[in-house]
Amino acid sequence: HTEKPYKCQKCNKGFRWSSDLIKHQRTHTSEKPLICSELQCGKGFRGFSALTQHHQTHTAEKPCVCSQ
């Protein structure tokens, strides 16, 4: 049984963790509190994974290599 006590007031979607609700609530707004720290970039993101993936564009890091 998976209880989801944290409910979004806009769409009533439920979450097990309050942190997941906070991240979800950003989908209803234009809030992007995580800002790229690279000089002259300043692009904003809603979540850490998107920021990390974006940061790889500045470092040329390619964690997944295609074998084809």
Biopython code that builds the backbone (N, CA, C, O; Angstrom):
import numpy as np
from Bio.PDB.StructureBuilder import StructureBuilder

atoms = [
    (1, "HIS", "N", (0.849, -1.189, 0.000)),
    (1, "HIS", "CA", (0.000, 0.000, 0.000)),
    (1, "HIS", "C", (0.886, 1.241, 0.000)),
    (1, "HIS", "O", (1.738, 1.408, 0.873)),
    (2, "THR", "N", (0.680, 2.097, -0.974)),
    (2, "THR", "CA", (1.496, 3.297, -1.103)),
    (2, "THR", "C", (0.645, 4.525, -0.816)),
    (2, "THR", "O", (-0.151, 4.947, -1.654)),
    (3, "GLU", "N", (0.814, 5.089, 0.358)),
    (3, "GLU", "CA", (0.063, 6.280, 0.727)),
    (3, "GLU", "C", (0.754, 7.517, 0.169)),
    (3, "GLU", "O", (1.981, 7.613, 0.173)),
    (4, "LYS", "N", (-0.043, 8.452, -0.306)),
    (4, "LYS", "CA", (0.486, 9.692, -0.881)),
    (4, "LYS", "C", (-0.183, 10.880, -0.186)),
    (4, "LYS", "O", (-1.143, 11.456, -0.697)),
    (5, "PRO", "N", (0.340, 11.233, 0.980)),
    (5, "PRO", "CA", (-0.320, 12.261, 1.790)),
    (5, "PRO", "C", (-0.112, 13.699, 1.312)),
    (5, "PRO", "O", (-0.834, 14.596, 1.745)),
    (6, "TYR", "N", (0.853, 13.931, 0.437)),
    (6, "TYR", "CA", (1.150, 15.291, -0.018)),
    (6, "TYR", "C", (0.434, 15.535, -1.347)),
    (6, "TYR", "O", (0.787, 14.939, -2.365)),
    (7, "LYS", "N", (-0.567, 16.410, -1.334)),
    (7, "LYS", "CA", (-1.407, 16.650, -2.509)),
    (7, "LYS", "C", (-1.157, 18.029, -3.104)),
    (7, "LYS", "O", (-1.027, 19.024, -2.392)),
    (8, "CYS", "N", (-1.093, 18.056, -4.427)),
    (8, "CYS", "CA", (-0.982, 19.317, -5.148)),
    (8, "CYS", "C", (-2.338, 20.022, -5.096)),
    (8, "CYS", "O", (-3.365, 19.417, -5.406)),
    (9, "GLN", "N", (-2.346, 21.281, -4.712)),
    (9, "GLN", "CA", (-3.597, 22.031, -4.609)),
    (9, "GLN", "C", (-4.142, 22.443, -5.976)),
    (9, "GLN", "O", (-5.313, 22.803, -6.091)),
    (10, "LYS", "N", (-3.305, 22.393, -7.008)),
    (10, "LYS", "CA", (-3.759, 22.782, -8.354)),
    (10, "LYS", "C", (-4.392, 21.623, -9.116)),
    (10, "LYS", "O", (-5.403, 21.806, -9.793)),
    (11, "CYS", "N", (-3.795, 20.411, -9.010)),
    (11, "CYS", "CA", (-4.289, 19.287, -9.813)),
    (11, "CYS", "C", (-4.646, 18.051, -8.984)),
    (11, "CYS", "O", (-5.100, 17.048, -9.534)),
    (12, "ASN", "N", (-4.446, 18.118, -7.681)),
    (12, "ASN", "CA", (-4.779, 17.044, -6.740)),
    (12, "ASN", "C", (-3.922, 15.788, -6.893)),
    (12, "ASN", "O", (-4.274, 14.742, -6.347)),
    (13, "LYS", "N", (-2.822, 15.865, -7.612)),
    (13, "LYS", "CA", (-1.917, 14.733, -7.731)),
    (13, "LYS", "C", (-1.251, 14.499, -6.379)),
    (13, "LYS", "O", (-0.878, 15.453, -5.696)),
    (14, "GLY", "N", (-1.099, 13.224, -5.990)),
    (14, "GLY", "CA", (-0.531, 12.896, -4.691)),
    (14, "GLY", "C", (0.916, 12.444, -4.770)),
    (14, "GLY", "O", (1.355, 11.894, -5.780)),
    (15, "PHE", "N", (1.654, 12.684, -3.682)),
    (15, "PHE", "CA", (3.074, 12.326, -3.609)),
    (15, "PHE", "C", (3.397, 11.737, -2.243)),
    (15, "PHE", "O", (2.804, 12.122, -1.235)),
    (16, "ARG", "N", (4.329, 10.811, -2.217)),
    (16, "ARG", "CA", (4.770, 10.205, -0.959)),
    (16, "ARG", "C", (5.651, 11.142, -0.166)),
    (16, "ARG", "O", (5.648, 11.106, 1.064)),
    (17, "TRP", "N", (6.405, 11.980, -0.854)),
    (17, "TRP", "CA", (7.389, 12.837, -0.199)),
    (17, "TRP", "C", (7.085, 14.306, -0.482)),
    (17, "TRP", "O", (6.687, 14.658, -1.592)),
    (18, "SER", "N", (7.271, 15.152, 0.509)),
    (18, "SER", "CA", (7.006, 16.585, 0.334)),
    (18, "SER", "C", (7.948, 17.198, -0.699)),
    (18, "SER", "O", (7.571, 18.127, -1.413)),
    (19, "SER", "N", (9.175, 16.677, -0.779)),
    (19, "SER", "CA", (10.134, 17.207, -1.758)),
    (19, "SER", "C", (9.655, 16.955, -3.189)),
    (19, "SER", "O", (9.882, 17.782, -4.072)),
    (20, "ASP", "N", (8.998, 15.824, -3.421)),
    (20, "ASP", "CA", (8.456, 15.542, -4.754)),
    (20, "ASP", "C", (7.296, 16.483, -5.082)),
    (20, "ASP", "O", (7.142, 16.908, -6.227)),
    (21, "LEU", "N", (6.484, 16.804, -4.079)),
    (21, "LEU", "CA", (5.396, 17.764, -4.284)),
    (21, "LEU", "C", (5.957, 19.134, -4.650)),
    (21, "LEU", "O", (5.441, 19.795, -5.551)),
    (22, "ILE", "N", (7.001, 19.558, -3.961)),
    (22, "ILE", "CA", (7.612, 20.862, -4.238)),
    (22, "ILE", "C", (8.120, 20.919, -5.675)),
    (22, "ILE", "O", (7.898, 21.904, -6.379)),
    (23, "LYS", "N", (8.809, 19.850, -6.110)),
    (23, "LYS", "CA", (9.302, 19.805, -7.495)),
    (23, "LYS", "C", (8.138, 19.834, -8.483)),
    (23, "LYS", "O", (8.192, 20.530, -9.497)),
    (24, "HIS", "N", (7.081, 19.069, -8.178)),
    (24, "HIS", "CA", (5.917, 19.012, -9.060)),
    (24, "HIS", "C", (5.244, 20.375, -9.179)),
    (24, "HIS", "O", (4.837, 20.769, -10.272)),
    (25, "GLN", "N", (5.124, 21.092, -8.076)),
    (25, "GLN", "CA", (4.440, 22.386, -8.084)),
    (25, "GLN", "C", (5.098, 23.371, -9.044)),
    (25, "GLN", "O", (4.437, 24.282, -9.542)),
    (26, "ARG", "N", (6.362, 23.202, -9.303)),
    (26, "ARG", "CA", (7.060, 24.079, -10.248)),
    (26, "ARG", "C", (6.559, 23.889, -11.675)),
    (26, "ARG", "O", (6.743, 24.774, -12.510)),
    (27, "THR", "N", (5.926, 22.745, -11.973)),
    (27, "THR", "CA", (5.401, 22.525, -13.319)),
    (27, "THR", "C", (4.201, 23.422, -13.592)),
    (27, "THR", "O", (3.860, 23.664, -14.750)),
    (28, "HIS", "N", (3.562, 23.916, -12.543)),
    (28, "HIS", "CA", (2.407, 24.795, -12.688)),
    (28, "HIS", "C", (2.803, 26.271, -12.763)),
    (28, "HIS", "O", (1.953, 27.129, -13.003)),
    (29, "THR", "N", (4.067, 26.565, -12.562)),
    (29, "THR", "CA", (4.548, 27.948, -12.599)),
    (29, "THR", "C", (5.734, 28.034, -13.553)),
    (29, "THR", "O", (6.141, 27.032, -14.140)),
    (30, "SER", "N", (6.266, 29.197, -13.699)),
    (30, "SER", "CA", (7.464, 29.359, -14.527)),
    (30, "SER", "C", (8.719, 29.379, -13.658)),
    (30, "SER", "O", (9.795, 29.753, -14.126)),
    (31, "GLU", "N", (8.583, 28.976, -12.391)),
    (31, "GLU", "CA", (9.716, 29.012, -11.463)),
    (31, "GLU", "C", (10.811, 28.035, -11.884)),
    (31, "GLU", "O", (10.561, 26.848, -12.092)),
    (32, "LYS", "N", (12.012, 28.555, -12.002)),
    (32, "LYS", "CA", (13.191, 27.745, -12.314)),
    (32, "LYS", "C", (14.309, 28.224, -11.393)),
    (32, "LYS", "O", (15.152, 29.026, -11.797)),
    (33, "PRO", "N", (14.313, 27.729, -10.151)),
    (33, "PRO", "CA", (15.212, 28.269, -9.133)),
    (33, "PRO", "C", (16.670, 27.838, -9.249)),
    (33, "PRO", "O", (17.539, 28.424, -8.603)),
    (34, "LEU", "N", (16.946, 26.833, -10.055)),
    (34, "LEU", "CA", (18.326, 26.358, -10.189)),
    (34, "LEU", "C", (18.946, 27.011, -11.419)),
    (34, "LEU", "O", (18.499, 26.782, -12.543)),
    (35, "ILE", "N", (19.960, 27.811, -11.205)),
    (35, "ILE", "CA", (20.565, 28.612, -12.268)),
    (35, "ILE", "C", (21.953, 28.081, -12.617)),
    (35, "ILE", "O", (22.753, 27.784, -11.730)),
    (36, "CYS", "N", (22.232, 27.963, -13.918)),
    (36, "CYS", "CA", (23.552, 27.533, -14.377)),
    (36, "CYS", "C", (24.589, 28.556, -13.930)),
    (36, "CYS", "O", (24.412, 29.760, -14.112)),
    (37, "SER", "N", (25.664, 28.061, -13.347)),
    (37, "SER", "CA", (26.694, 28.944, -12.794)),
    (37, "SER", "C", (27.776, 29.321, -13.804)),
    (37, "SER", "O", (28.676, 30.098, -13.485)),
    (38, "GLU", "N", (27.694, 28.778, -15.018)),
    (38, "GLU", "CA", (28.693, 29.123, -16.023)),
    (38, "GLU", "C", (28.586, 30.600, -16.388)),
    (38, "GLU", "O", (27.489, 31.145, -16.510)),
    (39, "LEU", "N", (29.726, 31.228, -16.557)),
    (39, "LEU", "CA", (29.784, 32.648, -16.888)),
    (39, "LEU", "C", (28.965, 32.942, -18.143)),
    (39, "LEU", "O", (29.111, 32.251, -19.151)),
    (40, "GLN", "N", (28.130, 33.933, -18.092)),
    (40, "GLN", "CA", (27.298, 34.406, -19.192)),
    (40, "GLN", "C", (26.257, 33.395, -19.670)),
    (40, "GLN", "O", (25.751, 33.523, -20.785)),
    (41, "CYS", "N", (25.928, 32.399, -18.856)),
    (41, "CYS", "CA", (24.862, 31.475, -19.242)),
    (41, "CYS", "C", (23.585, 31.864, -18.495)),
    (41, "CYS", "O", (22.678, 32.464, -19.072)),
    (42, "GLY", "N", (23.523, 31.520, -17.222)),
    (42, "GLY", "CA", (22.393, 31.912, -16.394)),
    (42, "GLY", "C", (21.072, 31.235, -16.697)),
    (42, "GLY", "O", (20.030, 31.691, -16.226)),
    (43, "LYS", "N", (21.085, 30.152, -17.475)),
    (43, "LYS", "CA", (19.849, 29.453, -17.798)),
    (43, "LYS", "C", (19.275, 28.812, -16.534)),
    (43, "LYS", "O", (20.023, 28.309, -15.696)),
    (44, "GLY", "N", (17.950, 28.833, -16.398)),
    (44, "GLY", "CA", (17.300, 28.306, -15.205)),
    (44, "GLY", "C", (16.668, 26.945, -15.429)),
    (44, "GLY", "O", (16.268, 26.607, -16.544)),
    (45, "PHE", "N", (16.583, 26.154, -14.340)),
    (45, "PHE", "CA", (16.032, 24.802, -14.403)),
    (45, "PHE", "C", (15.167, 24.520, -13.188)),
    (45, "PHE", "O", (15.350, 25.118, -12.128)),
    (46, "ARG", "N", (14.224, 23.604, -13.351)),
    (46, "ARG", "CA", (13.331, 23.232, -12.254)),
    (46, "ARG", "C", (13.934, 22.158, -11.361)),
    (46, "ARG", "O", (13.604, 22.087, -10.177)),
    (47, "GLY", "N", (14.815, 21.318, -11.908)),
    (47, "GLY", "CA", (15.370, 20.205, -11.138)),
    (47, "GLY", "C", (16.864, 20.041, -11.336)),
    (47, "GLY", "O", (17.435, 20.513, -12.320)),
    (48, "PHE", "N", (17.489, 19.356, -10.376)),
    (48, "PHE", "CA", (18.935, 19.157, -10.417)),
    (48, "PHE", "C", (19.376, 18.308, -11.606)),
    (48, "PHE", "O", (20.433, 18.563, -12.184)),
    (49, "SER", "N", (18.585, 17.304, -11.980)),
    (49, "SER", "CA", (19.007, 16.439, -13.084)),
    (49, "SER", "C", (19.076, 17.221, -14.394)),
    (49, "SER", "O", (19.990, 17.012, -15.192)),
    (50, "ALA", "N", (18.128, 18.109, -14.618)),
    (50, "ALA", "CA", (18.155, 18.928, -15.837)),
    (50, "ALA", "C", (19.340, 19.887, -15.826)),
    (50, "ALA", "O", (19.976, 20.106, -16.857)),
    (51, "LEU", "N", (19.635, 20.454, -14.663)),
    (51, "LEU", "CA", (20.788, 21.356, -14.541)),
    (51, "LEU", "C", (22.085, 20.597, -14.799)),
    (51, "LEU", "O", (22.966, 21.089, -15.505)),
    (52, "THR", "N", (22.204, 19.407, -14.231)),
    (52, "THR", "CA", (23.407, 18.591, -14.425)),
    (52, "THR", "C", (23.581, 18.227, -15.893)),
    (52, "THR", "O", (24.684, 18.309, -16.434)),
    (53, "GLN", "N", (22.492, 17.826, -16.534)),
    (53, "GLN", "CA", (22.553, 17.469, -17.955)),
    (53, "GLN", "C", (22.952, 18.690, -18.789)),
    (53, "GLN", "O", (23.764, 18.571, -19.707)),
    (54, "HIS", "N", (22.395, 19.845, -18.481)),
    (54, "HIS", "CA", (22.742, 21.073, -19.194)),
    (54, "HIS", "C", (24.210, 21.426, -18.986)),
    (54, "HIS", "O", (24.892, 21.837, -19.925)),
    (55, "HIS", "N", (24.693, 21.269, -17.764)),
    (55, "HIS", "CA", (26.078, 21.641, -17.448)),
    (55, "HIS", "C", (27.064, 20.874, -18.329)),
    (55, "HIS", "O", (28.141, 21.384, -18.636)),
    (56, "GLN", "N", (26.710, 19.668, -18.734)),
    (56, "GLN", "CA", (27.578, 18.864, -19.596)),
    (56, "GLN", "C", (27.780, 19.524, -20.957)),
    (56, "GLN", "O", (28.768, 19.238, -21.634)),
    (57, "THR", "N", (26.870, 20.398, -21.371)),
    (57, "THR", "CA", (27.062, 21.101, -22.643)),
    (57, "THR", "C", (28.214, 22.091, -22.550)),
    (57, "THR", "O", (28.828, 22.428, -23.562)),
    (58, "HIS", "N", (28.512, 22.560, -21.338)),
    (58, "HIS", "CA", (29.623, 23.490, -21.141)),
    (58, "HIS", "C", (30.960, 22.762, -20.992)),
    (58, "HIS", "O", (32.008, 23.299, -21.352)),
    (59, "THR", "N", (30.917, 21.544, -20.464)),
    (59, "THR", "CA", (32.159, 20.814, -20.188)),
    (59, "THR", "C", (32.518, 19.826, -21.285)),
    (59, "THR", "O", (33.593, 19.228, -21.250)),
    (60, "ALA", "N", (31.632, 19.645, -22.259)),
    (60, "ALA", "CA", (31.812, 18.669, -23.339)),
    (60, "ALA", "C", (31.863, 17.248, -22.801)),
    (60, "ALA", "O", (32.336, 16.341, -23.485)),
    (61, "GLU", "N", (31.375, 17.046, -21.571)),
    (61, "GLU", "CA", (31.329, 15.711, -20.973)),
    (61, "GLU", "C", (30.241, 14.908, -21.664)),
    (61, "GLU", "O", (29.119, 15.389, -21.827)),
    (62, "LYS", "N", (30.567, 13.688, -22.070)),
    (62, "LYS", "CA", (29.617, 12.815, -22.736)),
    (62, "LYS", "C", (29.571, 11.481, -21.985)),
    (62, "LYS", "O", (30.307, 10.552, -22.316)),
    (63, "PRO", "N", (28.697, 11.392, -20.963)),
    (63, "PRO", "CA", (28.666, 10.190, -20.133)),
    (63, "PRO", "C", (28.158, 8.951, -20.856)),
    (63, "PRO", "O", (28.480, 7.834, -20.450)),
    (64, "CYS", "N", (27.374, 9.117, -21.914)),
    (64, "CYS", "CA", (26.846, 7.973, -22.660)),
    (64, "CYS", "C", (27.452, 7.979, -24.059)),
    (64, "CYS", "O", (27.266, 8.925, -24.824)),
    (65, "VAL", "N", (28.169, 6.925, -24.378)),
    (65, "VAL", "CA", (28.819, 6.837, -25.679)),
    (65, "VAL", "C", (28.061, 5.840, -26.539)),
    (65, "VAL", "O", (27.849, 4.697, -26.135)),
    (66, "CYS", "N", (27.658, 6.269, -27.710)),
    (66, "CYS", "CA", (26.943, 5.398, -28.632)),
    (66, "CYS", "C", (27.947, 4.472, -29.311)),
    (66, "CYS", "O", (28.990, 4.922, -29.785)),
    (67, "SER", "N", (27.633, 3.180, -29.358)),
    (67, "SER", "CA", (28.554, 2.208, -29.950)),
    (67, "SER", "C", (28.304, 2.027, -31.445)),
    (67, "SER", "O", (28.983, 1.227, -32.090)),
    (68, "GLN", "N", (27.354, 2.747, -31.997)),
    (68, "GLN", "CA", (27.028, 2.578, -33.421)),
    (68, "GLN", "C", (27.606, 3.683, -34.256)),
    (68, "GLN", "O", (27.427, 3.695, -35.474)),
]
sb = StructureBuilder()
sb.init_structure("model")
sb.init_model(0)
sb.init_chain("A")
sb.init_seg("    ")
for serial, (resi, resn, name, xyz) in enumerate(atoms, 1):
    if name == "N":
        sb.init_residue(resn, " ", resi, " ")
    sb.init_atom(name, np.array(xyz, "f"), 0.0, 1.0, " ", f" {name:<3s}", serial, name[0])
structure = sb.get_structure()
